[in-house]
Amino acid sequence: MVDNIYSRRDEAWQRIQEQRGREDGEDAAAAIGSAPSGYRLNTCDPEVLLLLRADGTRVAAFSARGATATSIRNAAEDDRGAN
C-alpha cells in the first residue's frame, strides 16, 4: 500500500513537470526531501503538499502543481516569525 502511494506521488510529479514544460517542477520535487529544519512535508496525497511543524501541526497547504521550494521556505519563515 505504501509503495503504491509513493508510486502515485512520483507519477503525479512527473505529470506536473511535463505539463509545466519548465524547471519549477524540479524545484518542488526537490523540496519534498529538503523541508526547512523543524518542518516536514506530508506528501500522502499527490495533489496536495502539507507543510507540518515537527509536532505535526499544519502550517500551510500547497497545490502540488504550484508548490515550489521557495514558496515552502517562505511559509516556514513566516511561521517562524509568527511564533
TORFINU-220585 format. One record per residue (C-alpha): z, y, x; residue in one letter; residue number from 1. Coordinates in pm, whole numbers. Each point is the difference from the previous one (the first is absolute). Layout:
! TORFINU-220585
+--------+--------+--------+---------+-----+
|     pz |     py |     px | residuo | num |
+--------+--------+--------+---------+-----+
|      Z |      Y |      X |       a | NUM |
...
+--------+--------+--------+---------+-----+
END
This chain:
! TORFINU-220585
+--------+--------+--------+---------+-----+
|     pz |     py |     px | residuo | num |
+--------+--------+--------+---------+-----+
|      0 |      0 |      0 |       m |   1 |
|     96 |    247 |    275 |       v |   2 |
|   -317 |    -82 |    193 |       d |   3 |
|   -199 |     80 |   -314 |       n |   4 |
|    169 |    341 |    -32 |       i |   5 |
|    -80 |     90 |    362 |       y |   6 |
|   -355 |   -127 |    -37 |       s |   7 |
|    -52 |    215 |   -312 |       r |   8 |
|    146 |    302 |    179 |       r |   9 |
|   -229 |    -49 |    299 |       d |  10 |
|   -301 |    -39 |   -229 |       e |  11 |
|     97 |    318 |   -185 |       a |  12 |
|     20 |    196 |    327 |       w |  13 |
|   -340 |   -133 |    101 |       q |  14 |
|   -154 |    115 |   -331 |       r |  15 |
|    165 |    340 |     31 |       i |  16 |
|   -136 |     50 |    351 |       q |  17 |
|   -349 |   -102 |   -108 |       e |  18 |
|      9 |    230 |   -305 |       q |  19 |
|    115 |    297 |    201 |       r |  20 |
|   -256 |    -44 |    273 |       g |  21 |
|    229 |    184 |    242 |       r |  22 |
|    290 |    -65 |    233 |       e |  23 |
|    283 |    107 |   -236 |       d |  24 |
|     37 |   -358 |   -121 |       g |  25 |
|     82 |   -111 |    352 |       e |  26 |
|    263 |    272 |     20 |       d |  27 |
|    168 |   -124 |   -318 |       a |  28 |
|    -24 |   -364 |    104 |       a |  29 |
|    162 |     85 |    333 |       a |  30 |
|    278 |    178 |   -186 |       a |  31 |
|    109 |   -325 |   -163 |       i |  32 |
|    130 |   -133 |    327 |       g |  33 |
|    138 |    329 |    125 |       s |  34 |
|    220 |    157 |   -266 |       a |  35 |
|    222 |    275 |    143 |       p |  36 |
|    334 |   -110 |    144 |       s |  37 |
|    251 |    -60 |   -278 |       g |  38 |
|   -274 |    -68 |   -257 |       y |  39 |
|   -218 |   -291 |   -103 |       r |  40 |
|   -310 |    -46 |   -211 |       l |  41 |
|     -9 |   -240 |   -291 |       n |  42 |
|   -354 |   -135 |    -24 |       t |  43 |
|     49 |   -274 |   -261 |       c |  44 |
|   -245 |    172 |   -236 |       d |  45 |
|   -341 |     50 |    164 |       p |  46 |
|    -58 |    313 |   -210 |       e |  47 |
|    330 |    178 |     77 |       v |  48 |
|    203 |     64 |    314 |       l |  49 |
|    369 |     81 |    -38 |       l |  50 |
|    184 |    187 |    273 |       l |  51 |
|    359 |   -123 |     -2 |       l |  52 |
|    312 |    105 |    186 |       r |  53 |
|    178 |   -265 |    207 |       a |  54 |
|    239 |    -57 |   -294 |       d |  55 |
|   -297 |    -80 |   -227 |       g |  56 |
|      0 |    319 |   -207 |       t |  57 |
|   -345 |    142 |    -74 |       r |  58 |
|   -114 |    319 |    170 |       v |  59 |
|   -364 |     20 |   -109 |       a |  60 |
|   -286 |   -197 |   -148 |       a |  61 |
|   -357 |     20 |    123 |       f |  62 |
|   -329 |   -121 |   -136 |       s |  63 |
|   -133 |   -251 |    248 |       a |  64 |
|   -332 |    183 |    -25 |       r |  65 |
|    141 |    336 |    103 |       g |  66 |
|    285 |    -90 |    233 |       a |  67 |
|    -25 |    110 |    360 |       t |  68 |
|    242 |    -34 |    289 |       a |  69 |
|     35 |    380 |     -7 |       t |  70 |
|     93 |     14 |   -370 |       s |  71 |
|    255 |   -278 |     50 |       i |  72 |
|    154 |    176 |    301 |       r |  73 |
|     12 |    329 |   -192 |       n |  74 |
|    183 |   -164 |   -291 |       a |  75 |
|    256 |   -149 |    239 |       a |  76 |
|     49 |    336 |    174 |       e |  77 |
|     43 |    177 |   -335 |       d |  78 |
|    255 |   -263 |   -101 |       d |  79 |
|    192 |     43 |    325 |       r |  80 |
|      4 |    376 |    -52 |       g |  81 |
|    131 |    -38 |   -355 |       a |  82 |
|    285 |   -225 |    106 |       n |  83 |
+--------+--------+--------+---------+-----+
END
